[in-house]
Amino acid sequence: MTGAGTYDVIDASTVIVCCGSGGVGKTTTAAVIGLEAARRGRRAVVVTIDPARRLADALGLEGGLASEPQRIEFDSGADSTGADSTGADSTGADSTGADSTGDGELWAMMLDTAATFDGLVRRHADSAEQIDRILTNSFYRNIAGALSGTQEYMAAETLHQLHGDDRFDLVIVDTPPSRNALDFLEAPGVLSRFLDHRLFRLLMLPTRGGLKVLGTATQPILKAIGKVVGSDVLADSVAFFQAFAGMETGFRERADDVVRLIRAKETSFVVVASPRHDTIGEAVWFATQLVGQGVGVPSAIVNRAHPAFGHGTATDAADAAVAALTAGADDLGVLWDNVAALRTMRDLELDVIAPLDDIVGADRLVVLPLLDGDVHDLDGLMVMAGHLFDHPAVDG
């Protein structure tokens, strides 16, 4: 279980999507992959849709992440055991053993769902008047940030924008927890199907006859909705759809472009988990979905597993404990007994991980050890990268 598969992902991809359950270190993993990509000469940008500050904290951004990419200064030659990694120029020579060209860059940003939606409107509207009518519409302002699936689609849209940005040659996306991550995969297609739906075309009819049909055929539904949300909301929604007229083709074509990018061979999915039954179950489920859709999983990462604690098995350690106690070396016997317990715990974790191993393959599954502290800065990211990518500084 080495980092070879993840190396291949970095080298061969223009997009990397990190997926997994909440709390498994997915955001941190995305940052580590971005850091390693930059050290290897890529111009990488990491985008998170996680509203928590974990990525900003790990990257040393006290003011938090912005909705536009921010350049992260780091020392590509910093030793992964804790050498200074802040404020240095990113063109330093590499001293950890990884192949680094010394000219990589690391950027990071936070998804702004509403701002991304506004940008789509501006891109596809026919006039400044149409832009103003939509952006000031109360119904639009509500759905821009709250409609189910909007965040996932806007994450995919942001991915598309960054992929076309000449500043970057690799985009790394940190997604929501895994079952929502499948929504991320499917969201552009859902939008396309909605734009082709008969109800949407009915709402888009600009003629008086169309409004008459809307008022008669769906009147019971509208009355029921009106009792809940109010007539003003209904009026705003009708005004929104009328203002949207003529833009649906541009939205549909853009959604189709996003679908093609997500399913392109240069887009790779990395499944992240921890050695627990629930998170491995989620990872197996999501990996199965990806394989079923023909996407595949080129790499999987399991964070926070107990290390091997030297060579040998749990049985070997238990036997050594018995021998030490028999010889009267009680302290040594207790230490060997502890090693036996820790090795047993690792064996149990590897049994839990086995189903994910079966789907992904041992050559593409990386198991990272539980560290002695939280990863909260660039030094910590360097340490994690050392384990993930087998840098000599952390071997053994």
Phi, psi and omega in degrees: 000097184234181180272009185301317181297322179289325173303313181300320179299314180298316185289326190261351189254153167252345176222134174233126180250117179266125184234151176164172178293163175291144174083012181260003181089024183294316179297316178296320179298318178301318179294320180295318178298318177297318179297315180294321178299317179295321179295333180268010174098002178277154173260091192256143173233132178254128179238129179244145173250014176276118183289348178291167186267012189302314182293316179299317180296315182296329181269002177075027180263095184296330180275002181084174179276148178258172179277358173243150182301136176245137179283131178256119178277131178210162180261106183291351177256007182294141177290135187285004177265004173129016177293163182304128183229018181237144174077355181272159178289142186279013179255016181294158179286151182274133180239007184259357175103347178283156178282107181236131178275349176082003181237022179281167179222148175237127178234160178209152178204165178248135179294130172248098187301311183296317181295324179293319178297316178301320180296323177296318179299313181297325183290324189254352179289152181275339184205165177295328179295317179294319177302314182295319181297324181281311186294336179265359181284129184297321179298317179296317182299328179286315185284339183299334181236351189242341184295136180303129179091345181297316182298317181295318179294319181291332172295317178294323178294317177299318176303316180297317180298314181293325179297329179268003181274123183295346179288339188235145172241002175212128178246128180243122185250126174263113187266171173293177176309154202305319182291329170289332179296328175294326173300321176301319180293325188262346189305315180299321178293324177297318178298315180300316180294323178295318180294337178266357185288147183300322181295320179296316179297325178295315180294334183275354181297120185274355186275162176298324178298321179297318179293327178295317177299317179300321183286334183262310186292328184246014185303316178301321179294316182296322178296319180296317178295319181299326178295331183271311188258345180097153184290330179297321179296319178297318179297318179296321181294318178297318179297323178297311182296326177292320179292333182285348186307131177093347183265346188296327180295316178296319178297317182295315180296321179294317179299320178296321177297319180295318178301315181298321180293315182299326183261008179289155182293339179277358177261125183240143177252128177247118180269129182245138181212178170233163187281056176235152184302318184292315182287326176292322176300316177297317181296318178297317179301312183292319178299321178297319178298317180297316179297319180296331179269006177077014181272314180083166180232098182288343181201147174224146183231129176249116182269154168065038173274150176293137180290174186284339181055060176083189182264153179107174184258174175297324178296319177302315181294320179296319178297320179295324178295315180298316181298318180294316180295322179296325180278000179087004178270076187298316181299316179295323179297319178297319179298315179295326178295321176296317178299319179300318180294318181292321178292324176297318178298319178295319179299320178296319178296319179295327175295321178295321183287337188310317179300325177289321176303318182298323182280314187276320184105137184300330182284351181239009178250126180247128177251116183261142184284155171294124182274167183274007177194166178290150174272108185229006179205179182296327177299316178296321177297321178297319179297314179297320177297324178299318177290318184292323186248018173057041175294139180305333184296340181238009179297149176085000000 
